[in-house]
């Protein structure tokens, strides 16, 4: 069986299939996937608003939309919102919750959209699920209109907890609650990939104060309140800019005159 016309045994497609299957099972078992508390989503939305300088309202593609939770980051400024994901179960929930938006099963590395279809492409905590995310960035550049922007947020390898418990090479790594290809990313590597892919006017910062609802393994939830408090403090004293658990990366597609 082919996957968007590509050999399903190829590493890229196999990785996408594994991710889709993982989240299908997760959502089937738990009913949703909503990692952040409301304040976390609102804080990401504020960062998005800060970095977007394209004309509003804009047409936006949300890559890695999951069950539709990330829609809240962007929808206030979107004249057209399209969410794509590899999880059919996630998309079913998103369609039921937000039937006025467009939801589609698609792969970030092989987007089913024409050149210049969107003003903004958002990667909603998804690049760290793609073993080689450079093709996804090139696809984003292709479907953006001249002057359009890409926005991404992903786990930061410089954050102590991410480095100790979520980085596969760490001796304390735990695969509990982690998808097959998931790993935190190094900010400078992300920035380099955006630049190599053709984006200009790059902007990047790390951020904290992203409280979680729950984490895996379950026994760690007993300490979650303390973690969230420390995460809040990290942002307040300025360390979140460098060591926050997530890194935000943005870039713009050159205009014809650039």
KOLKE-714628 format. One record per atom (N, C-alpha, C, CB): atom name; residue in one letter; x, y, z. Coordinates in steps of 0.05 Angstrom, whole numbers. Glycine has a CB too. Layout:
N
  minu  semi       x       y       z
    CA     a       X       Y       Z
...
***
This chain:
258
  minu  semi       x       y       z
     N     x      17     -24       0
    CA     x       0       0       0
     C     x      18      25       0
    CB     x     -19       0      25
     N     x      12      44     -17
    CA     x      28      68     -18
     C     x      19      89       2
    CB     x      28      80     -46
     N     x      37     108       7
    CA     x      31     130      25
     C     x      37     155      10
    CB     x      47     128      52
     N     x      15     168       0
    CA     x      19     193     -16
     C     x      38     188     -39
    CB     x      30     215       2
     N     x      36     163     -51
    CA     x      52     157     -74
     C     x      81     151     -68
    CB     x      51     180     -93
     N     x      89     147     -43
    CA     x     116     142     -35
     C     x     118     114     -24
    CB     x     126     163     -14
     N     x     141     101     -28
    CA     x     145      74     -18
     C     x     141      73      12
    CB     x     173      64     -25
     N     x     122      58      23
    CA     x     117      58      52
     C     x     140      46      68
    CB     x      92      43      58
     N     x     158      32      55
    CA     x     181      21      70
     C     x     204      41      72
    CB     x     191      -4      56
     N     x     202      64      60
    CA     x     223      84      62
     C     x     224      94      91
    CB     x     219     107      42
     N     x     247     103     101
    CA     x     250     111     128
     C     x     231     134     135
    CB     x     278     120     134
     N     x     227     154     117
    CA     x     211     177     123
     C     x     181     169     127
    CB     x     213     198     101
     N     x     171     152     109
    CA     x     143     144     111
     C     x     139     125     134
    CB     x     134     132      84
     N     x     158     107     138
    CA     x     155      89     161
     C     x     154     104     187
    CB     x     178      69     162
     N     x     170     125     190
    CA     x     169     141     214
     C     x     142     155     217
    CB     x     192     162     214
     N     x     131     165     196
    CA     x     105     178     197
     C     x      83     159     205
    CB     x      99     191     170
     N     x      84     135     194
    CA     x      64     114     200
     C     x      66     107     230
    CB     x      68      89     183
     N     x      90     104     240
    CA     x      93      97     269
     C     x      82     119     286
    CB     x     123      93     276
     N     x      87     144     279
    CA     x      77     166     295
     C     x      46     167     295
    CB     x      88     193     285
     N     x      35     163     271
    CA     x       6     163     268
     C     x      -7     141     285
    CB     x      -2     161     240
     N     x       5     117     283
    CA     x      -6      94     298
     C     x      -4      99     328
    CB     x       9      69     291
     N     x      18     111     337
    CA     x      22     116     366
     C     x       0     135     376
    CB     x      49     129     371
     N     x      -5     157     362
    CA     x     -25     176     372
     C     x     -53     166     367
    CB     x     -21     202     357
     N     x     -58     149     347
    CA     x     -84     137     345
     C     x     -90     120     370
    CB     x     -86     119     320
     N     x     -71     104     378
    CA     x     -74      88     402
     C     x     -77     105     428
    CB     x     -52      69     406
     N     x     -61     126     430
    CA     x     -62     143     453
     C     x     -90     156     456
    CB     x     -40     164     452
     N     x    -100     167     434
    CA     x    -126     180     435
     C     x    -149     161     439
    CB     x    -130     197     410
     N     x    -147     137     427
    CA     x    -167     117     431
     C     x    -169     108     460
    CB     x    -162      93     413
     N     x    -146     107     473
    CA     x    -146      98     501
     C     x    -153     120     521
    CB     x    -118      87     508
     N     x    -146     145     515
    CA     x    -149     167     534
     C     x    -170     187     526
    CB     x    -123     181     537
     N     x    -180     186     501
    CA     x    -202     203     493
     C     x    -194     230     483
    CB     x    -220     207     515
     N     x    -169     239     487
    CA     x    -160     265     477
     C     x    -130     266     481
    CB     x    -174     289     492
     N     x    -117     287     471
    CA     x     -89     292     476
     C     x     -86     322     481
    CB     x     -70     282     453
     N     x     -83     330     506
    CA     x     -82     358     513
     C     x     -61     362     535
    CB     x    -110     368     523
     N     x     -36     364     527
    CA     x     -14     364     547
     C     x     -13     389     565
    CB     x      11     362     534
     N     x     -21     412     555
    CA     x     -17     437     570
     C     x     -42     446     585
    CB     x      -8     459     552
     N     x     -38     458     608
    CA     x     -60     472     621
     C     x     -67     497     605
    CB     x     -52     480     651
     N     x     -90     509     611
    CA     x     -99     532     595
     C     x     -78     554     594
    CB     x    -125     543     606
     N     x     -64     560     616
    CA     x     -45     581     616
     C     x     -22     576     597
    CB     x     -34     586     644
     N     x     -15     551     594
    CA     x       6     544     575
     C     x      -1     550     546
    CB     x      13     514     577
     N     x     -25     543     538
    CA     x     -34     549     511
     C     x     -35     579     507
    CB     x     -62     537     506
     N     x     -45     594     527
    CA     x     -47     623     524
     C     x     -19     636     522
    CB     x     -62     635     548
     N     x       1     625     536
    CA     x      27     636     534
     C     x      40     631     507
    CB     x      45     625     556
     N     x      35     608     496
    CA     x      45     603     468
     C     x      31     622     449
    CB     x      40     574     460
     N     x       5     626     453
    CA     x     -10     645     435
     C     x       2     673     436
    CB     x     -39     646     443
     N     x      11     681     460
    CA     x      23     708     462
     C     x      49     709     447
    CB     x      28     715     492
     N     x      65     688     447
    CA     x      90     688     432
     C     x      84     688     402
    CB     x     107     663     439
     N     x      64     673     394
    CA     x      56     674     366
     C     x      48     702     357
    CB     x      33     654     361
     N     x      32     715     373
    CA     x      23     742     366
     C     x      47     761     365
    CB     x       3     753     387
     N     x      67     757     382
    CA     x      90     775     383
     C     x     107     773     357
    CB     x     108     768     406
     N     x     109     749     346
    CA     x     127     745     323
     C     x     114     748     296
    CB     x     139     718     325
     N     x      88     747     295
    CA     x      74     748     269
     C     x      72     777     259
    CB     x      47     735     270
     N     x      83     783     236
    CA     x      80     810     225
     C     x      68     809     197
    CB     x     108     823     224
     N     x      55     787     190
    CA     x      40     786     165
     C     x      13     800     169
    CB     x      37     757     154
     N     x       1     808     146
    CA     x     -25     821     147
     C     x     -46     803     159
    CB     x     -33     830     119
     N     x     -62     814     177
    CA     x     -84     798     190
     C     x    -111     809     180
    CB     x     -81     800     220
     N     x    -131     791     178
    CA     x    -130     762     183
     C     x    -115     747     161
    CB     x    -158     751     186
     N     x    -104     724     168
    CA     x     -88     709     149
     C     x     -98     680     146
    CB     x     -59     708     158
     N     x     -89     667     125
    CA     x     -96     639     120
     C     x     -73     622     131
    CB     x    -100     634      90
     N     x     -80     603     149
    CA     x     -60     589     165
     C     x     -62     559     162
    CB     x     -62     597     194
     N     x     -39     546     159
    CA     x     -37     517     160
     C     x     -25     509     186
    CB     x     -21     506     135
     N     x     -39     492     201
    CA     x     -29     482     227
     C     x     -20     454     224
    CB     x     -51     485     249
     N     x       6     449     224
    CA     x      17     422     221
     C     x      21     410     248
    CB     x      44     423     205
     N     x       9     386     252
    CA     x       9     373     278
     C     x     -13     383     296
    CB     x      36     378     292
     N     x     -37     387     284
    CA     x     -59     398     299
     C     x     -71     379     320
    CB     x     -81     406     280
     N     x     -65     353     318
    CA     x     -75     334     337
     C     x    -105     334     339
    CB     x     -63     340     364
     N     x    -115     336     363
    CA     x    -144     336     368
     C     x    -156     364     366
    CB     x    -150     324     395
     N     x    -141     384     357
    CA     x    -151     411     353
     C     x    -144     430     376
    CB     x    -180     410     350
     N     x    -128     421     395
    CA     x    -121     438     418
     C     x    -105     462     409
    CB     x    -106     423     439
     N     x     -86     458     390
    CA     x     -69     480     381
     C     x     -84     501     365
    CB     x     -46     469     364
     N     x    -107     495     356
    CA     x    -123     515     341
     C     x    -127     540     357
    CB     x    -151     503     334
     N     x    -129     538     384
    CA     x    -134     562     401
     C     x    -111     582     399
    CB     x    -138     553     429
     N     x     -87     573     392
    CA     x     -64     592     390
     C     x     -68     611     367
    CB     x     -38     576     386
     N     x     -81     602     345
    CA     x     -80     617     320
     C     x    -107     628     312
    CB     x     -70     599     299
     N     x    -129     617     321
    CA     x    -155     621     308
     C     x    -165     650     310
    CB     x    -175     603     320
     N     x    -157     665     330
    CA     x    -166     692     333
     C     x    -158     710     309
    CB     x    -156     705     359
     N     x    -137     702     295
    CA     x    -127     719     273
     C     x    -129     706     246
    CB     x     -98     726     279
     N     x    -142     682     245
    CA     x    -142     667     220
     C     x    -169     670     205
    CB     x    -137     637     226
     N     x    -167     679     181
    CA     x    -191     680     164
     C     x    -197     652     153
    CB     x    -187     700     140
     N     x    -176     636     150
    CA     x    -179     608     142
     C     x    -159     592     158
    CB     x    -174     605     111
     N     x    -169     571     170
    CA     x    -153     553     187
     C     x    -155     525     175
    CB     x    -161     554     217
     N     x    -131     513     169
    CA     x    -130     485     160
     C     x    -111     470     179
    CB     x    -120     483     130
     N     x    -121     449     191
    CA     x    -105     432     209
     C     x     -99     405     196
    CB     x    -119     429     236
     N     x     -74     397     197
    CA     x     -67     370     187
     C     x     -52     355     209
    CB     x     -49     373     162
     N     x     -55     328     207
    CA     x     -42     311     226
     C     x     -40     283     215
    CB     x     -58     311     253
     N     x     -24     266     228
    CA     x     -21     238     219
     C     x     -40     220     234
    CB     x       8     229     224
     N     x     -54     230     253
    CA     x     -72     214     270
     C     x    -101     217     261
    CB     x     -69     221     300
     N     x    -113     196     250
    CA     x    -141     197     242
     C     x    -159     201     266
    CB     x    -148     171     227
     N     x    -152     188     289
    CA     x    -168     191     313
     C     x    -168     219     323
    CB     x    -158     172     335
     N     x    -145     232     322
    CA     x    -143     260     330
     C     x    -160     278     313
    CB     x    -115     270     330
     N     x    -159     273     287
    CA     x    -174     290     268
     C     x    -204     286     272
    CB     x    -166     283     240
     N     x    -213     262     279
    CA     x    -241     257     284
     C     x    -251     275     307
    CB     x    -247     228     290
     N     x    -235     276     328
    CA     x    -243     293     351
     C     x    -243     323     343
    CB     x    -224     289     374
     N     x    -223     331     328
    CA     x    -221     359     319
     C     x    -245     367     302
    CB     x    -195     364     303
     N     x    -253     349     284
    CA     x    -276     355     267
     C     x    -302     357     283
    CB     x    -280     333     246
     N     x    -305     341     303
    CA     x    -329     342     320
     C     x    -329     367     337
    CB     x    -330     318     339
     N     x    -306     376     346
    CA     x    -305     400     363
     C     x    -307     426     347
    CB     x    -280     400     379
     N     x    -295     426     324
    CA     x    -293     451     308
     C     x    -300     445     279
    CB     x    -265     463     310
     N     x    -326     440     273
    CA     x    -334     433     245
     C     x    -331     456     226
    CB     x    -363     424     245
     N     x    -327     480     235
    CA     x    -324     503     218
     C     x    -296     506     206
    CB     x    -331     529     232
     N     x    -277     491     218
    CA     x    -249     491     207
     C     x    -245     467     189
    CB     x    -229     491     231
     N     x    -223     467     175
    CA     x    -216     445     156
     C     x    -195     427     169
    CB     x    -206     456     129
     N     x    -200     401     168
    CA     x    -182     381     180
     C     x    -175     360     159
    CB     x    -195     368     205
     N     x    -150     353     157
    CA     x    -141     335     136
     C     x    -118     317     145
    CB     x    -133     351     111
     N     x    -119     292     137
    CA     x     -97     273     143
     C     x     -75     278     123
    CB     x    -107     243     141
     N     x     -52     286     132
    CA     x     -30     292     114
     C     x      -3     292     129
    CB     x     -34     320     101
     N     x      18     289     113
    CA     x      45     287     123
     C     x      60     314     119
    CB     x      61     264     109
     N     x      73     323     140
    CA     x      87     349     138
     C     x     108     349     116
    CB     x     100     356     165
     N     x     120     326     110
    CA     x     141     325      90
     C     x     131     322      61
    CB     x     160     303      97
     N     x     105     320      58
    CA     x      93     317      32
     C     x      65     330      32
    CB     x      91     286      24
     N     x      65     356      33
    CA     x      40     371      37
     C     x      23     371      12
    CB     x      46     400      45
     N     x      -3     365      14
    CA     x     -21     364      -9
     C     x     -33     391     -16
    CB     x     -43     344      -3
     N     x     -17     411     -17
    CA     x     -26     438     -23
     C     x      -9     451     -45
    CB     x     -26     456       2
     N     x     -21     469     -60
    CA     x      -6     482     -82
     C     x      14     502     -71
    CB     x     -26     496    -101
     N     x      33     509     -87
    CA     x      52     530     -80
     C     x      37     556     -73
    CB     x      72     536    -104
     N     x      46     569     -52
    CA     x      35     595     -44
     C     x       6     594     -35
    CB     x      37     613     -67
     N     x      -1     574     -19
    CA     x     -29     571     -11
     C     x     -35     585      16
    CB     x     -35     542      -8
     N     x     -15     591      32
    CA     x     -20     602      59
     C     x      -2     626      65
    CB     x     -15     579      79
     N     x     -12     642      84
    CA     x       3     664      94
     C     x      21     656     118
    CB     x     -16     687     103
     N     x      12     636     133
    CA     x      27     626     157
     C     x      26     596     157
    CB     x      14     638     183
     N     x      49     584     163
    CA     x      50     555     168
     C     x      60     552     197
    CB     x      68     540     148
     N     x      45     538     213
    CA     x      52     533     241
     C     x      59     504     245
    CB     x      29     542     260
     N     x      81     499     258
    CA     x      88     472     267
     C     x      83     470     297
    CB     x     119     465     260
     N     x      61     457     304
    CA     x      52     456     331
     C     x      64     433     346
    CB     x      21     455     333
     N     x      88     438     357
    CA     x     102     417     372
     C     x     104     392     356
    CB     x      88     412     399
     N     x     113     394     331
    CA     x     113     371     314
     C     x     141     365     301
    CB     x      93     375     292
     N     x     158     385     298
    CA     x     184     380     285
     C     x     200     359     301
    CB     x     199     406     282
     N     x     198     359     327
    CA     x     213     340     343
     C     x     203     311     340
    CB     x     213     348     372
     N     x     181     307     326
    CA     x     171     280     320
     C     x     181     270     292
    CB     x     141     280     320
     N     x     196     287     277
    CA     x     204     280     250
     C     x     235     276     251
    CB     x     196     302     230
     N     x     244     252     245
    CA     x     273     246     247
     C     x     290     266     231
    CB     x     279     218     237
     N     x     282     272     206
    CA     x     295     292     190
     C     x     273     313     182
    CB     x     309     280     164
     N     x     273     335     196
    CA     x     251     354     192
     C     x     257     375     171
    CB     x     245     368     218
     N     x     280     373     158
    CA     x     287     393     137
     C     x     268     391     113
    CB     x     315     388     127
     N     x     259     368     104
    CA     x     239     367      83
     C     x     213     380      91
    CB     x     233     338      75
     N     x     205     379     116
    CA     x     181     392     126
     C     x     184     422     124
    CB     x     174     383     154
     N     x     207     432     131
    CA     x     212     461     129
     C     x     211     471     100
    CB     x     238     469     142
     N     x     223     455      82
    CA     x     223     462      54
     C     x     194     461      42
    CB     x     241     443      38
     N     x     178     442      51
    CA     x     150     441      43
     C     x     135     466      53
    CB     x     137     415      53
     N     x     141     473      78
    CA     x     128     497      89
     C     x     135     522      72
    CB     x     136     502     118
     N     x     160     524      65
    CA     x     168     547      48
     C     x     154     547      22
    CB     x     199     546      44
     N     x     150     523      10
    CA     x     137     521     -16
     C     x     108     530     -14
    CB     x     138     492     -25
     N     x      93     522       6
    CA     x      64     528       7
     C     x      59     556      19
    CB     x      50     507      24
     N     x      80     570      28
    CA     x      76     597      37
     C     x      76     617      14
    CB     x      98     605      57
     N     x      61     638      17
    CA     x      62     660      -2
     C     x      87     677       3
    CB     x      37     678      -1
     N     x      97     691     -17
    CA     x     120     709     -12
     C     x     115     727      12
    CB     x     127     725     -37
     N     x     134     728      30
    CA     x     130     745      54
     C     x     116     731      77
    CB     x     116     769      48
     N     x     106     706      72
    CA     x      93     691      93
     C     x     112     681     114
    CB     x      78     668      81
     N     x     101     672     136
    CA     x     118     665     159
     C     x     113     636     168
    CB     x     114     684     182
     N     x     134     624     179
    CA     x     132     598     192
     C     x     137     602     222
    CB     x     152     577     180
     N     x     122     587     238
    CA     x     124     588     267
     C     x     125     560     278
    CB     x      99     604     279
     N     x     144     555     296
    CA     x     147     528     307
     C     x     153     529     337
    CB     x     169     512     293
     N     x     141     511     352
    CA     x     149     508     380
     C     x     154     478     386
    CB     x     128     519     400
     N     x     176     473     399
    CA     x     185     445     404
     C     x     200     443     430
    CB     x     203     435     381
     N     x     201     419     442
    CA     x     217     415     467
     C     x     246     422     463
    CB     x     214     386     476
     N     x     257     435     483
    CA     x     284     446     482
     C     x     304     427     496
    CB     x     285     473     496
     N     x     324     418     481
    CA     x     344     399     492
     C     x     361     413     514
    CB     x     362     389     470
     N     x     362     439     515
    CA     x     377     453     536
     C     x     363     454     563
    CB     x     384     481     527
     N     x     337     447     564
    CA     x     323     446     589
     C     x     331     421     604
    CB     x     292     446     584
     N     x     338     423     630
    CA     x     349     400     645
     C     x     331     376     644
    CB     x     353     408     673
     N     x     305     379     649
    CA     x     287     355     649
     C     x     285     343     622
    CB     x     260     363     659
     N     x     284     359     601
    CA     x     283     348     574
     C     x     309     332     567
    CB     x     279     370     553
     N     x     332     343     575
    CA     x     357     330     570
     C     x     360     304     586
    CB     x     380     349     576
     N     x     351     304     610
    CA     x     354     280     627
     C     x     335     258     622
    CB     x     352     289     656
     N     x     309     265     617
    CA     x     288     245     616
     C     x     276     240     589
    CB     x     267     252     635
     N     x     281     259     570
    CA     x     268     256     543
     C     x     288     254     520
    CB     x     250     279     538
     N     x     314     256     526
    CA     x     334     253     506
     C     x     343     224     505
    CB     x     358     272     511
     N     x     340     210     482
    CA     x     345     181     481
     C     x     373     173     490
    CB     x     341     172     454
     N     x     393     191     487
    CA     x     420     184     495
     C     x     426     187     524
    CB     x     440     200     478
     N     x     407     198     539
    CA     x     411     202     568
     C     x     408     176     583
    CB     x     392     224     578
     N     x     425     171     603
    CA     x     422     146     619
     C     x     396     146     635
    CB     x     445     143     638
     N     x     383     168     639
    CA     x     358     170     653
     C     x     334     172     635
    CB     x     358     194     672
     N     x     338     168     609
    CA     x     316     169     589
     C     x     294     150     596
    CB     x     327     164     561
     N     x     269     160     594
    CA     x     245     144     597
     C     x     228     145     572
    CB     x     229     153     622
     N     x     222     122     561
    CA     x     205     121     537
     C     x     175     121     543
    CB     x     212      96     520
     N     x     169     121     569
    CA     x     141     121     577
     C     x     128     148     570
    CB     x     138     117     608
     N     x     107     146     553
    CA     x      93     170     545
     C     x     106     185     522
    CB     x      90     189     567
     N     x     125     172     509
    CA     x     140     184     487
     C     x     134     169     461
    CB     x     171     184     492
     N     x     129     184     439
    CA     x     123     171     414
     C     x     149     160     402
    CB     x     110     192     394
     N     x     147     143     381
    CA     x     171     128     371
     C     x     194     146     362
    CB     x     163     112     348
     N     x     189     169     351
    CA     x     210     186     340
     C     x     216     211     356
    CB     x     204     193     312
     N     x     203     214     378
    CA     x     204     239     393
     C     x     230     243     408
    CB     x     181     240     414
     N     x     241     267     406
    CA     x     264     275     421
     C     x     266     305     422
    CB     x     290     263     409
     N     x     276     317     444
    CA     x     279     347     445
     C     x     300     356     425
    CB     x     286     356     473
     N     x     298     382     417
    CA     x     315     392     396
     C     x     333     414     407
    CB     x     298     403     373
     N     x     356     417     395
    CA     x     375     437     402
     C     x     368     463     387
    CB     x     404     428     395
     N     x     365     486     401
    CA     x     356     510     387
     C     x     373     518     364
    CB     x     356     533     407
     N     x     400     517     366
    CA     x     417     525     344
     C     x     413     508     319
    CB     x     446     526     353
     N     x     408     482     324
    CA     x     403     464     301
     C     x     377     471     287
    CB     x     402     434     311
     N     x     357     478     302
    CA     x     332     487     290
     C     x     336     513     273
    CB     x     311     493     311
     N     x     350     531     285
    CA     x     355     557     271
     C     x     371     552     245
    CB     x     371     576     289
     N     x     391     534     246
    CA     x     407     528     222
     C     x     389     515     201
    CB     x     430     509     230
     N     x     371     497     209
    CA     x     353     484     190
     C     x     334     504     177
    CB     x     337     462     204
     N     x     324     523     192
    CA     x     307     543     180
     C     x     322     559     159
    CB     x     296     562     202
     N     x     347     566     166
    CA     x     363     583     148
     C     x     370     567     123
    CB     x     389     592     162
     N     x     378     542     126
    CA     x     386     526     102
     C     x     362     521      84
    CB     x     398     499     112
     N     x     338     520      96
    CA     x     314     514      81
     C     x     305     538      65
    CB     x     292     506      99
     N     x     316     562      70
    CA     x     310     586      54
     C     x     295     607      69
    CB     x     294     578      31
     N     x     291     604      95
    CA     x     277     625     110
     C     x     296     647     118
    CB     x     264     613     136
     N     x     285     671     119
    CA     x     301     695     127
     C     x     287     708     151
    CB     x     303     715     104
     N     x     299     730     162
    CA     x     288     744     185
     C     x     282     725     208
    CB     x     263     760     177
     N     x     301     708     214
    CA     x     297     688     234
     C     x     295     700     262
    CB     x     319     667     234
     N     x     278     689     278
    CA     x     275     697     306
     C     x     272     672     323
    CB     x     251     716     310
     N     x     284     672     346
    CA     x     283     648     363
     C     x     286     655     392
    CB     x     304     628     355
     N     x     270     642     409
    CA     x     273     645     438
     C     x     263     620     451
    CB     x     257     670     448
     N     x     273     614     475
    CA     x     261     592     491
     C     x     241     604     510
    CB     x     284     576     506
     N     x     224     588     520
    CA     x     203     598     538
     C     x     196     577     559
    CB     x     179     607     523
     N     x     189     588     583
    CA     x     179     571     605
     C     x     150     580     611
    CB     x     198     573     630
     N     x     141     573     635
    CA     x     113     578     643
     C     x      94     565     624
    CB     x     108     609     645
     N     x      98     539     619
    CA     x      80     523     603
     C     x      71     499     620
    CB     x      95     513     577
     N     x      53     504     639
    CA     x      45     483     658
     C     x      32     460     644
    CB     x      27     495     678
     N     x      40     436     653
    CA     x      28     411     642
     C     x       4     403     659
    CB     x      49     389     642
     N     x     -15     390     645
    CA     x     -38     378     659
     C     x     -29     351     673
    CB     x     -61     372     639
     N     x     -14     336     658
    CA     x      -5     310     668
     C     x      19     301     652
    CB     x     -28     288     666
     N     x      35     284     664
    CA     x      59     273     650
     C     x      61     243     654
    CB     x      85     287     661
     N     x      78     231     638
    CA     x      83     203     642
     C     x     113     200     648
    CB     x      75     186     616
     N     x     121     180     664
    CA     x     105     161     679
     C     x      86     174     700
    CB     x     123     141     693
     N     x      65     159     707
    CA     x      45     171     724
     C     x      55     179     751
    CB     x      22     151     727
     N     x      75     165     762
    CA     x      84     171     789
     C     x      96     199     790
    CB     x     105     151     798
     N     x     105     210     767
    CA     x     117     237     767
     C     x      96     258     771
    CB     x     131     241     741
     N     x      70     251     768
    CA     x      49     271     771
     C     x      47     281     800
    CB     x      22     260     763
     N     x      58     265     818
    CA     x      58     274     846
     C     x      76     298     850
    CB     x      68     251     864
     N     x      95     302     832
    CA     x     114     325     833
     C     x     107     346     813
    CB     x     142     315     829
     N     x      85     342     798
    CA     x      79     360     776
     C     x      74     389     786
    CB     x      55     351     761
     N     x      61     392     808
    CA     x      56     419     819
     C     x      82     434     824
    CB     x      39     418     844
     N     x     101     419     835
    CA     x     128     431     840
     C     x     142     438     815
    CB     x     145     412     857
     N     x     140     420     795
    CA     x     153     426     769
     C     x     140     451     756
    CB     x     150     402     749
     N     x     114     452     756
    CA     x     100     475     743
     C     x     107     501     758
    CB     x      70     471     744
     N     x     110     500     784
    CA     x     118     524     799
     C     x     146     533     792
    CB     x     116     519     830
     N     x     164     513     790
    CA     x     191     520     781
     C     x     192     530     753
    CB     x     209     495     784
     N     x     175     520     736
    CA     x     174     529     708
     C     x     164     558     707
    CB     x     155     511     692
     N     x     145     565     723
    CA     x     135     592     726
     C     x     157     611     735
    CB     x     110     594     745
     N     x     172     602     756
    CA     x     194     619     766
     C     x     216     622     746
    CB     x     205     606     792
     N     x     222     602     731
    CA     x     243     604     710
     C     x     237     626     691
    CB     x     246     577     696
     N     x     212     628     683
    CA     x     204     649     664
     C     x     206     677     677
    CB     x     176     644     654
     N     x     198     678     702
    CA     x     198     704     716
     C     x     225     716     721
    CB     x     183     702     743
     N     x     245     698     725
    CA     x     272     709     731
     C     x     289     710     706
    CB     x     286     691     752
     N     x     278     704     683
    CA     x     292     708     658
     C     x     307     684     647
    CB     x     311     730     661
     N     x     308     661     662
    CA     x     322     638     652
     C     x     307     624     630
    CB     x     327     619     675
     N     x     281     628     629
    CA     x     265     615     608
     C     x     274     622     580
    CB     x     236     622     611
     N     x     285     645     577
    CA     x     294     654     550
     C     x     315     635     539
    CB     x     305     683     552
     N     x     331     623     556
    CA     x     353     605     547
     C     x     347     576     553
    CB     x     379     613     558
     N     x     335     571     577
    CA     x     333     543     587
     C     x     304     533     589
    CB     x     346     541     613
     N     x     285     549     579
    CA     x     257     541     581
     C     x     252     514     567
    CB     x     239     562     568
     N     x     231     500     575
    CA     x     227     473     564
     C     x     219     472     534
    CB     x     205     460     579
     N     x     211     495     523
    CA     x     204     496     495
     C     x     220     518     481
    CB     x     174     500     491
     N     x     226     514     456
    CA     x     239     533     439
     C     x     220     541     417
    CB     x     266     523     428
     N     x     217     567     413
    CA     x     201     579     391
     C     x     220     589     369
    CB     x     183     602     402
     N     x     214     580     345
    CA     x     230     588     322
     C     x     212     599     300
    CB     x     247     564     312
     N     x     220     621     288
    CA     x     204     634     267
     C     x     222     642     244
    CB     x     188     658     278
     N     x     210     643     220
    CA     x     224     653     196
     C     x     204     662     176
    CB     x     242     631     185
     N     x     214     677     156
    CA     x     197     688     135
     C     x     206     679     108
    CB     x     197     719     137
     N     x     188     674      90
    CA     x     194     668      63
     C     x     201     694      49
    CB     x     171     653      48
     N     x     223     695      34
    CA     x     231     720      20
     C     x     209     729       2
    CB     x     256     716       5
     N     x     205     755       1
    CA     x     188     767     -19
     C     x     203     768     -46
    CB     x     179     796     -11
     N     x     189     773     -67
    CA     x     203     773     -94
     C     x     226     793     -94
    CB     x     182     780    -116
     N     x     223     815     -80
    CA     x     243     837     -81
     C     x     266     831     -62
    CB     x     230     863     -74
     N     x     263     811     -43
    CA     x     284     807     -23
     C     x     309     795     -36
    CB     x     274     788      -1
***
